[in-house]
Amino acid sequence: MENNRPFWTSKYSFIITTIGSAVGLGNIWRFPYIMGQYGGAIFLAVYILIISTICFIPLMNELYIGKTTKKECVGAYESINKNFKYLDALNPITGVLIASFYFIVGGWIINYIFKSLVNSNINDWGQYFSAFIQAPVYPCILTLLFISICIFFTAKGLKNGIERANKLFMPLLAVILIFLVIVSLNLPNAQKGLEYMFKPDFSKLNFHMVLAALGQAFFTLSIGMGALLTYGSYIKEDKSLVKSVYTIILSDTAFALLAGIMIFPAVFSFNMEPNSGAGLVFVTLPKIFSNIPYGNLIAFSFFILLFSAALTSGISIIEGPCATLIERFKITRIRASIILFFIISFIAIPTTLSFSVLGDLKIFGKTLFDFLDFTTSNIMLPVNTLFLCLISGWYLKIKGGDIIRNKIGVFLFNVGLKFIVPIALVCLIYMGLK
Ligand code: PHE
């Protein structure tokens, strides 16, 4: 039995683990392809504006509520107001559903790591990728493997599992990323990729893009499923969070930018399309790796990078539901981890099969994978954040001092919680449903 709440062993542990949660497939897989779809530099400009202003509020809010209530994601809302007792259950449910598709991509990454270790003469990576995800058994095994790896670290607890994984994999991720950025920048015509990233074409600016940037910013910062709330609840010392929140936002943005600088010069150098969507990382990049010197080594480094990013985020996705099971049902962490392994696998296996034998099973016209991705990212994350902002804006009534020291800051923060962020979120949900 775990009677005592665990706490981070140091402030560094908290920061690196929260950055580990934020920096994930969202930065290295999703960010470049969404930026590619919305026209490059102009998307980046809007994204940076949003992430450095509006996102501060819900990110701070989630960590702060965790820190002050010292509750996991179920229980925190209730301690603010009894009426919200059941609303917070949406958080761990969202976590389990996100895990069920996010971890499938983790399985794909493992496959590409293996692939880069053997000399495979694949000419058509597009065809290879479709054949791979359409095979019924192998991707399921890889999904289970990825779930097991994440659960392993969760089961080992805060200090020996979660902190250790982040302290190992985050520096590795940074080093590999910098190495690959240098490789990419030295390819012929690399500057074309940089122009695409940094020279905005204002004619491409539109409302839909602004919302896509907002959705991406929330997803990449891990806002809206109780992961941050749970991480916040492990903060022992009573220090202001402002600096930490900015460090998290800055680091996450730096990782996304570097991922773009790693990918776009390579894409342009080989005259490929930057807007190939989700296949950018699994089809376009392997094509490039096959055509450069030491391609296997570079492919291996890249997929290890992707694996590290997915793992540290994956761990954080599980931690909310895990802490909930531990505290609600008074069970040990190991038992909670095993239960979660079965629940996530139970949803993830049919979802993996939605690329093959269950391809015809459609929910609202979408395959299971697309349905989970769509519903969690576009609806559940924003809805959870909407509730949390409104609850703390209207019921917690943050007086300041504990969050932001100056009066104007507190005023703006409260206006953001009560009005600005909720309005932005309602637009996001509306566009998502349209
Ligand atoms: N932020 C993670 C990423 O960028 C994904 C994530 C979303 C993690 C929500 C936890 C909660 O990949």
Boltz pocket constraint, residues with backbone or C-beta under 6 A from the ligand:
constraints:
  - pocket:
      binder: B
      contacts: [[A, 21], [A, 22], [A, 23], [A, 24], [A, 25], [A, 26], [A, 27], [A, 98], [A, 218], [A, 219], [A, 220], [A, 221], [A, 222], [A, 223], [A, 225], [A, 227], [A, 309], [A, 313], [A, 314], [A, 316], [A, 317]]
      max_distance: 6.0
